[in-house]
Structure formats: structure tokens, C-alpha cells
Amino acid sequence: MSGREGGKKKPLKQPKKTGKDLDEEDVAHKQKMKEQQKALADAKAKASQKGPLASGGIKKSGKK
């Protein structure tokens, strides 16, 4: 019994998939996701133009 035979055996490599078969639902879903990402980016840009909504946290008064 040789030392190379013991232990876990490596699984055989699966052949790589060549190209994805996209049907109409997949194309529509990808388009919808792109639109959502674009809308989110636009909303972030508009929000950053107005400035920060919350300032630096707890405000401290001068003397007690």
C-alpha cells in the first residue's frame, strides 16, 4: 500500500460551460436590474447634492 492512495480523492473537473442560453425572461430580468441600479445611482447623486442629513451626532453644550 503506497502513501499516494490514501486520503480523499480529487473530484474530476467539470467541463466549462460554453455560452449561456438566455431566454426572454432572463433578458427581461437583466434589463429590469439595470434600470433599478441606474435609478439607485440617480437617487444617490440627488441625495449627495443636498448635503448630509444628520450632523455629527450628540451636541454638547458649553458649561454645566
N, CA, C and O atoms as a CHARMM CRD file, in Angstrom:
* protein
*
  256
    1    1 MET  N      0.84800  -1.17500   0.00000 PROA 1      0.00000
    2    1 MET  CA     0.00000   0.00000   0.00000 PROA 1      0.00000
    3    1 MET  C      0.89500   1.24000   0.00000 PROA 1      0.00000
    4    1 MET  O      1.67600   1.45300   0.92700 PROA 1      0.00000
    5    2 SER  N      0.77200   2.05300  -1.05200 PROA 2      0.00000
    6    2 SER  CA     1.60300   3.24500  -1.15100 PROA 2      0.00000
    7    2 SER  C      0.91700   4.42400  -0.48100 PROA 2      0.00000
    8    2 SER  O     -0.29700   4.40300  -0.27500 PROA 2      0.00000
    9    3 GLY  N      1.67800   5.44100  -0.14300 PROA 3      0.00000
   10    3 GLY  CA     1.13500   6.61600   0.54300 PROA 3      0.00000
   11    3 GLY  C      0.25200   7.47100  -0.33800 PROA 3      0.00000
   12    3 GLY  O     -0.55300   8.24700   0.17700 PROA 3      0.00000
   13    4 ARG  N      0.37300   7.35600  -1.64000 PROA 4      0.00000
   14    4 ARG  CA    -0.40100   8.21300  -2.53700 PROA 4      0.00000
   15    4 ARG  C     -1.84400   7.76300  -2.66500 PROA 4      0.00000
   16    4 ARG  O     -2.68700   8.53900  -3.11500 PROA 4      0.00000
   17    5 GLU  N     -2.14900   6.54900  -2.28900 PROA 5      0.00000
   18    5 GLU  CA    -3.50900   6.04000  -2.46100 PROA 5      0.00000
   19    5 GLU  C     -4.43600   6.47400  -1.33700 PROA 5      0.00000
   20    5 GLU  O     -5.65200   6.47700  -1.52800 PROA 5      0.00000
   21    6 GLY  N     -3.91400   6.83800  -0.18100 PROA 6      0.00000
   22    6 GLY  CA    -4.74800   7.19000   0.95900 PROA 6      0.00000
   23    6 GLY  C     -5.31900   8.59100   0.84400 PROA 6      0.00000
   24    6 GLY  O     -4.89300   9.38000   0.00100 PROA 6      0.00000
   25    7 GLY  N     -6.28400   8.89200   1.69600 PROA 7      0.00000
   26    7 GLY  CA    -6.86100  10.22800   1.74000 PROA 7      0.00000
   27    7 GLY  C     -7.97500  10.41700   0.73300 PROA 7      0.00000
   28    7 GLY  O     -8.40200   9.48000   0.05800 PROA 7      0.00000
   29    8 LYS  N     -8.43300  11.65600   0.65000 PROA 8      0.00000
   30    8 LYS  CA    -9.54000  11.96600  -0.24900 PROA 8      0.00000
   31    8 LYS  C     -9.07700  11.98500  -1.68900 PROA 8      0.00000
   32    8 LYS  O     -7.96200  12.40900  -1.99200 PROA 8      0.00000
   33    9 LYS  N     -9.92300  11.53100  -2.55600 PROA 9      0.00000
   34    9 LYS  CA    -9.64800  11.59600  -3.98700 PROA 9      0.00000
   35    9 LYS  C    -10.17200  12.92800  -4.51200 PROA 9      0.00000
   36    9 LYS  O    -11.22500  13.39600  -4.07900 PROA 9      0.00000
   37   10 LYS  N     -9.44900  13.53300  -5.43400 PROA 10     0.00000
   38   10 LYS  CA    -9.89300  14.79300  -6.02500 PROA 10     0.00000
   39   10 LYS  C    -11.04100  14.52500  -6.97900 PROA 10     0.00000
   40   10 LYS  O    -11.00800  13.55300  -7.73400 PROA 10     0.00000
   41   11 PRO  N    -12.06300  15.38300  -6.95400 PROA 11     0.00000
   42   11 PRO  CA   -13.15400  15.19800  -7.92000 PROA 11     0.00000
   43   11 PRO  C    -12.68500  15.55800  -9.32700 PROA 11     0.00000
   44   11 PRO  O    -11.80300  16.39700  -9.51400 PROA 11     0.00000
   45   12 LEU  N    -13.28600  14.91500 -10.28900 PROA 12     0.00000
   46   12 LEU  CA   -12.93500  15.21000 -11.67200 PROA 12     0.00000
   47   12 LEU  C    -13.41700  16.60100 -12.03200 PROA 12     0.00000
   48   12 LEU  O    -14.48400  17.02600 -11.59000 PROA 12     0.00000
   49   13 LYS  N    -12.64700  17.30400 -12.82200 PROA 13     0.00000
   50   13 LYS  CA   -13.03500  18.65300 -13.22400 PROA 13     0.00000
   51   13 LYS  C    -14.18600  18.57500 -14.21300 PROA 13     0.00000
   52   13 LYS  O    -14.19600  17.74600 -15.12300 PROA 13     0.00000
   53   14 GLN  N    -15.15200  19.45700 -14.01100 PROA 14     0.00000
   54   14 GLN  CA   -16.29400  19.53500 -14.91600 PROA 14     0.00000
   55   14 GLN  C    -15.90300  20.37400 -16.12400 PROA 14     0.00000
   56   14 GLN  O    -15.16500  21.34900 -15.98000 PROA 14     0.00000
   57   15 PRO  N    -16.37300  20.02100 -17.29300 PROA 15     0.00000
   58   15 PRO  CA   -16.07200  20.85300 -18.46100 PROA 15     0.00000
   59   15 PRO  C    -16.73800  22.21900 -18.32600 PROA 15     0.00000
   60   15 PRO  O    -17.84700  22.33400 -17.80500 PROA 15     0.00000
   61   16 LYS  N    -16.04500  23.25100 -18.80300 PROA 16     0.00000
   62   16 LYS  CA   -16.58800  24.60900 -18.71600 PROA 16     0.00000
   63   16 LYS  C    -17.79600  24.74600 -19.62500 PROA 16     0.00000
   64   16 LYS  O    -17.86000  24.17100 -20.71100 PROA 16     0.00000
   65   17 LYS  N    -18.75500  25.53200 -19.14000 PROA 17     0.00000
   66   17 LYS  CA   -19.95100  25.77500 -19.94200 PROA 17     0.00000
   67   17 LYS  C    -19.61400  26.78600 -21.02900 PROA 17     0.00000
   68   17 LYS  O    -18.97700  27.80600 -20.76500 PROA 17     0.00000
   69   18 THR  N    -20.03200  26.50400 -22.21700 PROA 18     0.00000
   70   18 THR  CA   -19.75700  27.42000 -23.32500 PROA 18     0.00000
   71   18 THR  C    -21.01000  28.21900 -23.63300 PROA 18     0.00000
   72   18 THR  O    -21.98000  27.69900 -24.18400 PROA 18     0.00000
   73   19 GLY  N    -20.97100  29.47700 -23.26900 PROA 19     0.00000
   74   19 GLY  CA   -22.10000  30.36800 -23.57500 PROA 19     0.00000
   75   19 GLY  C    -23.32300  30.03400 -22.75400 PROA 19     0.00000
   76   19 GLY  O    -23.57100  28.87400 -22.42500 PROA 19     0.00000
   77   20 LYS  N    -24.06800  31.03700 -22.43300 PROA 20     0.00000
   78   20 LYS  CA   -25.29300  30.83100 -21.67100 PROA 20     0.00000
   79   20 LYS  C    -26.48600  30.96200 -22.60600 PROA 20     0.00000
   80   20 LYS  O    -26.54100  31.84500 -23.46300 PROA 20     0.00000
   81   21 ASP  N    -27.41900  30.07300 -22.41700 PROA 21     0.00000
   82   21 ASP  CA   -28.65200  30.15800 -23.18700 PROA 21     0.00000
   83   21 ASP  C    -29.62300  31.04500 -22.42500 PROA 21     0.00000
   84   21 ASP  O    -30.19000  30.62600 -21.41600 PROA 21     0.00000
   85   22 LEU  N    -29.81400  32.26400 -22.90100 PROA 22     0.00000
   86   22 LEU  CA   -30.70300  33.21000 -22.24000 PROA 22     0.00000
   87   22 LEU  C    -32.05500  33.21100 -22.94000 PROA 22     0.00000
   88   22 LEU  O    -32.14200  33.37300 -24.15700 PROA 22     0.00000
   89   23 ASP  N    -33.09300  33.02900 -22.15700 PROA 23     0.00000
   90   23 ASP  CA   -34.41500  33.11800 -22.75200 PROA 23     0.00000
   91   23 ASP  C    -34.98300  34.51500 -22.48500 PROA 23     0.00000
   92   23 ASP  O    -34.30600  35.36500 -21.90700 PROA 23     0.00000
   93   24 GLU  N    -36.19900  34.74000 -22.89700 PROA 24     0.00000
   94   24 GLU  CA   -36.79600  36.08300 -22.80500 PROA 24     0.00000
   95   24 GLU  C    -36.91900  36.54900 -21.36100 PROA 24     0.00000
   96   24 GLU  O    -36.74900  37.73400 -21.07600 PROA 24     0.00000
   97   25 GLU  N    -37.21400  35.62500 -20.44400 PROA 25     0.00000
   98   25 GLU  CA   -37.36300  36.00300 -19.03800 PROA 25     0.00000
   99   25 GLU  C    -36.03400  36.49400 -18.46600 PROA 25     0.00000
  100   25 GLU  O    -36.00100  37.47400 -17.72100 PROA 25     0.00000
  101   26 ASP  N    -34.94200  35.81600 -18.81300 PROA 26     0.00000
  102   26 ASP  CA   -33.62900  36.22600 -18.31500 PROA 26     0.00000
  103   26 ASP  C    -33.24700  37.59800 -18.84700 PROA 26     0.00000
  104   26 ASP  O    -32.71900  38.42500 -18.10300 PROA 26     0.00000
  105   27 VAL  N    -33.50400  37.84800 -20.11500 PROA 27     0.00000
  106   27 VAL  CA   -33.18100  39.13900 -20.71700 PROA 27     0.00000
  107   27 VAL  C    -34.00300  40.24400 -20.06000 PROA 27     0.00000
  108   27 VAL  O    -33.48300  41.32100 -19.76700 PROA 27     0.00000
  109   28 ALA  N    -35.29000  39.97300 -19.82800 PROA 28     0.00000
  110   28 ALA  CA   -36.15800  40.96400 -19.19000 PROA 28     0.00000
  111   28 ALA  C    -35.69900  41.22900 -17.75700 PROA 28     0.00000
  112   28 ALA  O    -35.71200  42.37100 -17.29700 PROA 28     0.00000
  113   29 HSD  N    -35.29700  40.18100 -17.06100 PROA 29     0.00000
  114   29 HSD  CA   -34.84400  40.34000 -15.68100 PROA 29     0.00000
  115   29 HSD  C    -33.55700  41.17000 -15.62000 PROA 29     0.00000
  116   29 HSD  O    -33.42000  42.04200 -14.76300 PROA 29     0.00000
  117   30 LYS  N    -32.62900  40.90000 -16.51800 PROA 30     0.00000
  118   30 LYS  CA   -31.38200  41.67400 -16.54300 PROA 30     0.00000
  119   30 LYS  C    -31.65000  43.13800 -16.85600 PROA 30     0.00000
  120   30 LYS  O    -31.02600  44.02300 -16.27000 PROA 30     0.00000
  121   31 GLN  N    -32.57100  43.39900 -17.77200 PROA 31     0.00000
  122   31 GLN  CA   -32.91400  44.77800 -18.11600 PROA 31     0.00000
  123   31 GLN  C    -33.52200  45.49100 -16.91900 PROA 31     0.00000
  124   31 GLN  O    -33.21200  46.65400 -16.65700 PROA 31     0.00000
  125   32 LYS  N    -34.38700  44.79400 -16.19400 PROA 32     0.00000
  126   32 LYS  CA   -35.02500  45.36600 -15.01000 PROA 32     0.00000
  127   32 LYS  C    -33.98700  45.68200 -13.93300 PROA 32     0.00000
  128   32 LYS  O    -34.06000  46.72400 -13.28300 PROA 32     0.00000
  129   33 MET  N    -33.02400  44.78300 -13.74900 PROA 33     0.00000
  130   33 MET  CA   -31.97900  45.00500 -12.75400 PROA 33     0.00000
  131   33 MET  C    -31.11300  46.20400 -13.12700 PROA 33     0.00000
  132   33 MET  O    -30.72100  46.97700 -12.25200 PROA 33     0.00000
  133   34 LYS  N    -30.80700  46.37000 -14.42100 PROA 34     0.00000
  134   34 LYS  CA   -30.03000  47.52400 -14.86700 PROA 34     0.00000
  135   34 LYS  C    -30.77200  48.81700 -14.57800 PROA 34     0.00000
  136   34 LYS  O    -30.16900  49.79600 -14.13800 PROA 34     0.00000
  137   35 GLU  N    -32.08400  48.82800 -14.82400 PROA 35     0.00000
  138   35 GLU  CA   -32.88100  50.02100 -14.57300 PROA 35     0.00000
  139   35 GLU  C    -32.90900  50.35600 -13.08900 PROA 35     0.00000
  140   35 GLU  O    -32.83400  51.52400 -12.71100 PROA 35     0.00000
  141   36 GLN  N    -33.01700  49.32400 -12.24400 PROA 36     0.00000
  142   36 GLN  CA   -33.02000  49.56200 -10.80400 PROA 36     0.00000
  143   36 GLN  C    -31.68200  50.12100 -10.34000 PROA 36     0.00000
  144   36 GLN  O    -31.64800  51.02400  -9.50300 PROA 36     0.00000
  145   37 GLN  N    -30.58700  49.60000 -10.86800 PROA 37     0.00000
  146   37 GLN  CA   -29.26900  50.10400 -10.49800 PROA 37     0.00000
  147   37 GLN  C    -29.10000  51.55800 -10.92100 PROA 37     0.00000
  148   37 GLN  O    -28.54100  52.36800 -10.18200 PROA 37     0.00000
  149   38 LYS  N    -29.58200  51.87800 -12.10700 PROA 38     0.00000
  150   38 LYS  CA   -29.48700  53.25100 -12.61000 PROA 38     0.00000
  151   38 LYS  C    -30.31300  54.19900 -11.75500 PROA 38     0.00000
  152   38 LYS  O    -29.86600  55.30000 -11.43300 PROA 38     0.00000
  153   39 ALA  N    -31.52900  53.77100 -11.38200 PROA 39     0.00000
  154   39 ALA  CA   -32.38800  54.60000 -10.54300 PROA 39     0.00000
  155   39 ALA  C    -31.75200  54.81100  -9.17700 PROA 39     0.00000
  156   39 ALA  O    -31.82800  55.90800  -8.62300 PROA 39     0.00000
  157   40 LEU  N    -31.13200  53.78800  -8.63500 PROA 40     0.00000
  158   40 LEU  CA   -30.48200  53.90100  -7.33800 PROA 40     0.00000
  159   40 LEU  C    -29.29800  54.86000  -7.40100 PROA 40     0.00000
  160   40 LEU  O    -29.09300  55.65600  -6.48500 PROA 40     0.00000
  161   41 ALA  N    -28.52400  54.78700  -8.47400 PROA 41     0.00000
  162   41 ALA  CA   -27.38700  55.68300  -8.64300 PROA 41     0.00000
  163   41 ALA  C    -27.86300  57.13600  -8.77400 PROA 41     0.00000
  164   41 ALA  O    -27.24500  58.04200  -8.21600 PROA 41     0.00000
  165   42 ASP  N    -28.95600  57.35700  -9.50900 PROA 42     0.00000
  166   42 ASP  CA   -29.50700  58.70100  -9.64700 PROA 42     0.00000
  167   42 ASP  C    -29.99100  59.23500  -8.30100 PROA 42     0.00000
  168   42 ASP  O    -29.77600  60.40400  -7.97900 PROA 42     0.00000
  169   43 ALA  N    -30.63900  58.38300  -7.52400 PROA 43     0.00000
  170   43 ALA  CA   -31.13400  58.80100  -6.21200 PROA 43     0.00000
  171   43 ALA  C    -29.97300  59.15400  -5.29000 PROA 43     0.00000
  172   43 ALA  O    -30.05900  60.12100  -4.53400 PROA 43     0.00000
  173   44 LYS  N    -28.89100  58.38400  -5.34200 PROA 44     0.00000
  174   44 LYS  CA   -27.71900  58.68800  -4.51900 PROA 44     0.00000
  175   44 LYS  C    -27.10600  60.02400  -4.92200 PROA 44     0.00000
  176   44 LYS  O    -26.69200  60.80500  -4.06500 PROA 44     0.00000
  177   45 ALA  N    -27.04900  60.28400  -6.22400 PROA 45     0.00000
  178   45 ALA  CA   -26.47700  61.53500  -6.70800 PROA 45     0.00000
  179   45 ALA  C    -27.31300  62.72400  -6.24000 PROA 45     0.00000
  180   45 ALA  O    -26.76100  63.74300  -5.82500 PROA 45     0.00000
  181   46 LYS  N    -28.63600  62.60300  -6.30100 PROA 46     0.00000
  182   46 LYS  CA   -29.51100  63.68800  -5.86300 PROA 46     0.00000
  183   46 LYS  C    -29.39000  63.90800  -4.35900 PROA 46     0.00000
  184   46 LYS  O    -29.39400  65.04800  -3.89400 PROA 46     0.00000
  185   47 ALA  N    -29.28200  62.82200  -3.60000 PROA 47     0.00000
  186   47 ALA  CA   -29.18100  62.93900  -2.14600 PROA 47     0.00000
  187   47 ALA  C    -27.85900  63.58400  -1.74000 PROA 47     0.00000
  188   47 ALA  O    -27.81400  64.34100  -0.77100 PROA 47     0.00000
  189   48 SER  N    -26.78800  63.29500  -2.46600 PROA 48     0.00000
  190   48 SER  CA   -25.48700  63.85500  -2.09700 PROA 48     0.00000
  191   48 SER  C    -25.40200  65.33800  -2.44900 PROA 48     0.00000
  192   48 SER  O    -24.58100  66.05100  -1.87200 PROA 48     0.00000
  193   49 GLN  N    -26.21600  65.81600  -3.36900 PROA 49     0.00000
  194   49 GLN  CA   -26.19100  67.22800  -3.73500 PROA 49     0.00000
  195   49 GLN  C    -26.78200  68.08900  -2.63000 PROA 49     0.00000
  196   49 GLN  O    -26.36300  69.23100  -2.44600 PROA 49     0.00000
  197   50 LYS  N    -27.75100  67.55600  -1.89100 PROA 50     0.00000
  198   50 LYS  CA   -28.41300  68.32900  -0.85100 PROA 50     0.00000
  199   50 LYS  C    -27.53600  68.47900   0.38700 PROA 50     0.00000
  200   50 LYS  O    -27.72800  69.41800   1.15900 PROA 50     0.00000
  201   51 GLY  N    -26.59800  67.59500   0.58900 PROA 51     0.00000
  202   51 GLY  CA   -25.72900  67.65600   1.75100 PROA 51     0.00000
  203   51 GLY  C    -26.13100  66.60300   2.76400 PROA 51     0.00000
  204   51 GLY  O    -27.12800  65.90600   2.58000 PROA 51     0.00000
  205   52 PRO  N    -25.36900  66.48800   3.81500 PROA 52     0.00000
  206   52 PRO  CA   -25.66500  65.46400   4.82400 PROA 52     0.00000
  207   52 PRO  C    -26.94000  65.78800   5.58600 PROA 52     0.00000
  208   52 PRO  O    -27.19400  66.94300   5.92700 PROA 52     0.00000
  209   53 LEU  N    -27.74000  64.76300   5.84900 PROA 53     0.00000
  210   53 LEU  CA   -28.98300  64.97400   6.57500 PROA 53     0.00000
  211   53 LEU  C    -28.72500  65.06500   8.07700 PROA 53     0.00000
  212   53 LEU  O    -29.32400  65.90000   8.75400 PROA 53     0.00000
  213   54 ALA  N    -27.86400  64.23800   8.59500 PROA 54     0.00000
  214   54 ALA  CA   -27.56600  64.23800  10.01500 PROA 54     0.00000
  215   54 ALA  C    -26.16900  64.80600  10.22200 PROA 54     0.00000
  216   54 ALA  O    -25.23200  64.48100   9.49200 PROA 54     0.00000
  217   55 SER  N    -26.04900  65.66600  11.23700 PROA 55     0.00000
  218   55 SER  CA   -24.72600  66.21000  11.52000 PROA 55     0.00000
  219   55 SER  C    -24.00600  65.29500  12.49600 PROA 55     0.00000
  220   55 SER  O    -24.43500  64.15800  12.69300 PROA 55     0.00000
  221   56 GLY  N    -22.95600  65.74500  13.09500 PROA 56     0.00000
  222   56 GLY  CA   -22.00900  64.91600  13.83800 PROA 56     0.00000
  223   56 GLY  C    -22.47500  64.23000  15.10000 PROA 56     0.00000
  224   56 GLY  O    -21.62900  64.01800  15.96900 PROA 56     0.00000
  225   57 GLY  N    -23.68600  63.87000  15.29200 PROA 57     0.00000
  226   57 GLY  CA   -24.09700  63.07200  16.44500 PROA 57     0.00000
  227   57 GLY  C    -24.57500  63.93100  17.59800 PROA 57     0.00000
  228   57 GLY  O    -25.36600  64.85400  17.40400 PROA 57     0.00000
  229   58 ILE  N    -24.09600  63.62900  18.80800 PROA 58     0.00000
  230   58 ILE  CA   -24.55900  64.31600  20.03100 PROA 58     0.00000
  231   58 ILE  C    -23.90200  65.69900  20.12800 PROA 58     0.00000
  232   58 ILE  O    -22.68700  65.84500  19.99500 PROA 58     0.00000
  233   59 LYS  N    -24.74000  66.69300  20.36300 PROA 59     0.00000
  234   59 LYS  CA   -24.21900  68.04700  20.52600 PROA 59     0.00000
  235   59 LYS  C    -24.01900  68.32000  22.01200 PROA 59     0.00000
  236   59 LYS  O    -24.87600  68.00600  22.83800 PROA 59     0.00000
  237   60 LYS  N    -22.89600  68.89700  22.32700 PROA 60     0.00000
  238   60 LYS  CA   -22.58800  69.18400  23.72200 PROA 60     0.00000
  239   60 LYS  C    -22.73800  70.68300  23.95600 PROA 60     0.00000
  240   60 LYS  O    -22.36300  71.50700  23.12100 PROA 60     0.00000
  241   61 SER  N    -23.29500  71.00800  25.11100 PROA 61     0.00000
  242   61 SER  CA   -23.40000  72.41300  25.46000 PROA 61     0.00000
  243   61 SER  C    -22.08900  72.88100  26.07000 PROA 61     0.00000
  244   61 SER  O    -21.22900  72.06700  26.40500 PROA 61     0.00000
  245   62 GLY  N    -21.93700  74.18200  26.21400 PROA 62     0.00000
  246   62 GLY  CA   -20.67200  74.74000  26.71600 PROA 62     0.00000
  247   62 GLY  C    -20.38000  74.36100  28.14800 PROA 62     0.00000
  248   62 GLY  O    -19.48500  73.55300  28.39500 PROA 62     0.00000
  249   63 LYS  N    -21.10400  74.91500  29.09500 PROA 63     0.00000
  250   63 LYS  CA   -20.84500  74.64600  30.51500 PROA 63     0.00000
  251   63 LYS  C    -22.07200  74.01300  31.14500 PROA 63     0.00000
  252   63 LYS  O    -23.19200  74.13900  30.65000 PROA 63     0.00000
  253   64 LYS  N    -21.82200  73.32300  32.26200 PROA 64     0.00000
  254   64 LYS  CA   -22.93600  72.73100  33.01300 PROA 64     0.00000
  255   64 LYS  C    -23.32300  73.60500  34.15100 PROA 64     0.00000
  256   64 LYS  O    -24.24200  73.27400  34.89900 PROA 64     0.00000
